[in-house]
Amino acid sequence: MQSVRVVIPPFSFEVGGARVDVLEILRTRLIDGTERFHVAVRIVYKGIASRIFTLDVKDADDLVNKATVEVNKIKWCEYVYGLEEVRRLIT
């Protein structure tokens, strides 16, 4: 028997020291029958909230992986340009 875990947005989870807010999830069925999800997210890094953007994911693990990539991009930007440039870019 399969178990189903239901989580109703909005909810948040922590990735790499940043909070990822999941605001909305839209399900899409592709022509070949596979199911994808468009997830509207916002990342809060060191008190700076990003704009809302979407990630196209296939499951919860894919969401966490893609959110980790986005957080790492923000960290890299902070390392190279500083926190003020991060604030300018993501808000």
N, C-alpha and C positions, 0 to 999 in steps of 0.2 A: 504494500500500500504506500502511495506517495504522500508525503506531508507537504503542506503548503504554508508558507509563512507570509502573512499579510502585514504590510506596513503602509499606513496611510500618510502621504505627505501633508504638511511639511515635516521633515525630520532632519537631523544633523548627524554627522560622524566626523571623527578626527583622523586626519591623514598628515603625517610628517609635521606635526605641530601647528597645523592650520585646521580650522573648522570648515567643513563643507556642508552647506545647507542645500538640501534637495527640496525644491519648491513645487515642482510639478512633474508628472510622468505621463507621457503619451505613448500608447502602444500602436505599433504599425506592423501590418502583415505584408511582407514583400510578395512579389508575383510567384516566386518559387515556394511560398508557404512558410518561410522562416519568419520568426517574430523578432522585431527590434523595438527598442524603446528610445524615445527622445526625452532626455531628462534635463529640466531647467535647473541649473545650480548656481550658487553664489559661494565664493571662497572668502573667508575672513582670515586674513594673515596679519598678525601683530596689530590687531585693532582696525585694519583697513579692509573694508568690504568691497569686493569687486562688483563689477556690473553683472547682471544676470546673463548667463550664456547657456547654450545647450550642448550636451554631449550625446552622441549616438552610441548606444551600448546594446549588447546582446543579453547580458545578465548582471547580477549584482557584483560578481567578481570583476567583470569588465568595467563597471562603474568605478569601483575602487581603484583599479589600475589606471584608468584614464584620469581620475581625480588626482592620483599621485603624480602623474606626469605634469598636470597643470600646476600643482603646488611646487614641484621642482623647477618649473620654468620661472615662477615668481621668485623662488629662492635664488636662482641663478641671476636673475635681473637685479635683485638686491645686492648680491655679491659684486657684480660688475659695476652697477650704476649708483647704488645707494637706495635707501628707503624712500626718499622724496621722489625719486624717479619711479619707483614701484607705485607710489600713491598716485602719481600723475597718469601712469599707464593703465592701471586696472580700475580706476574709479570713473 
